[in-house]
Amino acid sequence: MKSYCLSMLLFVSSVLASVGFAAEKDPNIFYGRSFSSDGDTLFYRVMYPKGYADNTKKKYPLVLVLHGADALAKQGQRYNAKQLSSPVAELFAQNTVKDSFPAIVLYPQCEEGDHWAEMGVSTPGNVVAFPEDPEQTYSGDLLEGMVKYYIKHYPVDENRIYLIGLGALGGSGALDLAARKPKYFAAVVSLGGAIHPNRTKALRKTPLRLYSSDAIVDVPLTLVRDVYIELQAAGAKACEPVFELENKDEAECVRTAANSKGFLRWIFSQKKK
């Protein structure tokens, strides 16, 4: 009788563990997680693809979505969820998208007072001044470490790692990280960001899409055009001409791009050669 009870207990425990694991990887939930390195911590949200818990051998694309200034977390805040209300997060939450483009999607969190990339403000017009040789920011350094961690410890297809940056903050952060680690990413999308034109040479082999608008003030369209011009001068063949969206502020620029035909299809069609 004791042996039977013990067997039943082990069976029930096994079932509960399996159920717990499946729930842990529910594709309809953005789980709050943290990545720590040398005593520093980056909080983020993650959504797993459908079937992730049932197929541990399959490798998936990894997508990083860097939020804009509207989703900055308060200092000390854990697991901010503001970035999940972005049009891109809403896009990845759709069942049709999860069916067509299964991926591990990460939404890292940047705190107020920090940036994904070093950005100075100059006058007039509060136009962002991008340094030619920027220091890596606190959040940018942790972000790079998190990518390495996922490559090493998760079933990530290293030929299909994608980076999407939203607005001036996120878009510039995406370009900054890609310029530092161009071999990581199969495709990069900047929705309203830029970097110093002299840094673009590192991106000349990276499939790249740049979105901007004449209504964005802090990172004006002229700066984004300069990035594209310098890329062409460096011999870039994978960067498409700037998607110029007329009379769209930063939020509308992001929404228009995310809802445009073929937005995700172009990203997921890119693979490292």
Buried (B, 14 or more C-beta within 10 A) or exposed (E): EEEEEEEEEEEEEEEEEEEEEEEEBBBEBBEBBEBEBEEEEBBBBBBBBBEBBEEEEEBBBBBBBBBBBBBBBEEEBEBBBBBBEBBBBBBBBEEEBBEEBBBBBBBBBBBEEBBBBBBEEEEEEEBBEBEEEBEBBBBBBBBBBBBEEBBEEBBBBEEBBBBBBBBBBBBBBBBBBBBBBBEBBBBBBBBBBBBBBEBBBBBBBBBBBBBBBEBBBBBBBEBBBBBBEBBBEBEBEBBEEBBBBEEBBBBBBBBBBBEEEEBBEBBBEBEBE
